[in-house]
Amino acid sequence: MSSDTLGNAALDPGFFDHRLLVEIESWEPGLHLGVSAERTPAEFRFQGGLDYHRNFDISGRVLAPKEHRGKSIRVWISPFGPEMRFGADEDTEIDEVGRLEFQPEFKRSDLRASLWLPESSLPYAATCLASCWKFIHLWTFDERDEEAGVRSFSFSAKIHKNLEPWAFEG
């Protein structure tokens, strides 16, 4: 066995299960500030009476897996603050870091993902999106026909050589 294949987890077919590789084509930051509607619950109001949202809206193209290759995807990244708690126990109720829709309700793309990013990471994310990040890696769970939970996600400037056959061949 060659030394190149010894540490190559990509040789295990299960390595690619529930995984999506997206090439970032464009992105833009978003900011919305307005007076909250009367129906907006108090806990969702900023400083008592405002709607305040920051986000990143990313347009991309799926490279892998093969069954989704070439599909357009919109990735909406929203910040969360330190008050949010994650985990699989009944106290937190948040056991995912986003959602992936295979059949989005609003047809601006073939797929749509909504991801949460810690609020403190926004400046770093904006800098990296503008300078070096080219790919989004999504790992999903609890897949159904319409959607899946996102277990984890990451960004990268390039595709590791172990992933190239999965992303470009087949």
C-alpha positions in Angstrom: 0.0 0.0 0.0 1.4 3.4 -0.9 2.0 6.0 1.7 -0.6 8.3 0.0 -3.4 5.9 0.6 -2.6 5.1 4.3 -4.1 8.2 5.8 -6.7 8.8 3.2 -10.1 8.6 5.0 -11.7 9.3 1.6 -11.1 5.7 0.6 -13.9 4.7 2.9 -17.2 5.0 1.0 -18.9 6.1 4.2 -16.7 9.1 4.4 -19.0 10.9 1.9 -22.3 9.9 3.3 -24.5 12.9 4.2 -21.9 15.3 2.9 -22.3 18.2 0.5 -19.5 20.2 -1.2 -20.5 23.7 -2.4 -18.4 26.1 -4.6 -19.0 29.7 -3.6 -19.9 31.8 -6.6 -20.8 35.1 -5.0 -21.9 36.5 -1.6 -23.2 39.6 -0.1 -23.7 40.8 3.4 -27.1 41.9 4.5 -28.5 44.2 7.1 -32.1 45.0 8.0 -33.3 47.4 10.6 -36.9 48.4 11.1 -39.6 48.9 13.6 -41.0 45.5 14.8 -44.5 44.5 13.8 -47.0 44.3 16.6 -47.2 40.5 16.2 -43.4 40.1 16.8 -42.9 38.5 20.2 -41.0 40.7 22.7 -38.1 38.3 23.0 -37.4 38.7 19.3 -37.3 42.5 19.4 -34.0 44.4 19.5 -33.9 47.1 22.1 -37.6 46.6 22.8 -39.1 47.5 19.4 -36.8 46.9 16.5 -36.2 44.1 13.9 -32.5 43.9 13.5 -30.9 41.2 11.3 -27.4 40.7 9.9 -26.6 37.9 7.5 -24.6 36.6 4.6 -26.3 35.5 1.5 -24.1 33.1 -0.5 -24.9 31.8 -4.0 -23.1 28.7 -5.0 -23.0 25.5 -7.1 -22.9 22.0 -5.7 -19.8 20.0 -6.7 -20.6 16.8 -4.8 -22.3 14.4 -4.3 -22.9 13.4 -7.9 -26.7 13.3 -7.6 -26.7 17.1 -6.8 -23.7 18.1 -8.9 -24.4 21.3 -10.8 -27.4 22.4 -8.8 -27.6 26.0 -7.6 -27.7 26.6 -3.9 -28.4 29.6 -1.8 -26.8 29.6 1.7 -28.2 32.0 4.2 -25.9 32.5 7.2 -27.4 34.2 10.3 -25.6 35.1 13.6 -26.6 33.9 17.0 -25.6 35.3 20.4 -24.2 33.8 23.6 -27.7 33.2 24.9 -28.4 30.3 22.5 -27.7 26.9 23.8 -27.1 23.8 21.7 -27.2 20.1 22.5 -29.3 17.0 22.2 -30.9 17.1 25.6 -34.5 18.2 26.3 -33.4 21.5 27.9 -31.8 23.0 24.8 -34.0 21.6 21.9 -31.4 22.8 19.4 -29.5 19.8 18.0 -28.4 21.3 14.7 -26.4 24.2 13.3 -28.7 24.7 10.3 -31.1 23.2 7.8 -30.7 22.1 4.2 -33.8 22.2 1.9 -33.8 19.9 -1.1 -37.0 21.5 -2.5 -37.0 25.1 -1.3 -40.4 26.8 -1.1 -39.1 29.9 -2.8 -37.5 28.7 -6.1 -34.5 31.1 -6.3 -32.2 28.1 -6.4 -32.4 24.3 -6.6 -31.3 23.9 -3.0 -31.2 26.2 0.1 -29.3 26.1 3.3 -29.8 28.2 6.5 -26.8 28.1 8.8 -26.0 29.7 12.1 -22.7 31.3 12.9 -21.6 32.7 16.3 -22.1 36.5 16.3 -18.5 37.1 17.3 -17.4 35.3 14.1 -19.0 37.7 11.7 -16.0 40.0 11.1 -13.7 37.0 10.5 -16.2 35.4 8.2 -16.6 38.5 6.1 -12.9 38.9 5.8 -12.4 35.3 4.7 -15.3 35.3 2.3 -13.9 38.4 0.7 -10.3 37.0 0.5 -9.9 33.3 0.6 -12.9 31.0 1.2 -14.1 29.3 -2.0 -15.9 26.2 -0.7 -18.5 25.3 1.9 -18.6 21.7 3.3 -21.9 20.6 4.9 -22.5 17.5 6.9 -26.2 16.6 7.3 -28.3 14.2 9.4 -31.9 13.2 9.6 -32.4 13.4 5.9 -35.9 13.3 4.4 -37.1 14.0 0.8 -37.6 17.7 1.5 -34.9 18.6 4.0 -32.1 17.6 6.4 -30.6 18.9 9.5 -27.0 20.3 9.3 -24.8 18.6 11.9 -21.7 20.7 11.0 -20.3 22.9 8.3 -16.9 24.5 7.4 -15.3 26.7 4.9 -12.1 26.2 2.9 -9.9 28.0 0.4 -9.3 24.8 -1.6 -10.4 21.2 -1.8 -8.1 18.7 -0.2 -6.6 16.3 -2.8 -8.4 13.4 -1.1 -11.8 15.0 -2.1 -11.0 15.9 -5.7 -12.2 12.6 -7.2 -15.5 12.9 -5.3 -15.9 16.5 -6.3 -14.9 16.4 -10.0 -15.2 12.8 -11.3 -17.8 10.2 -11.6 
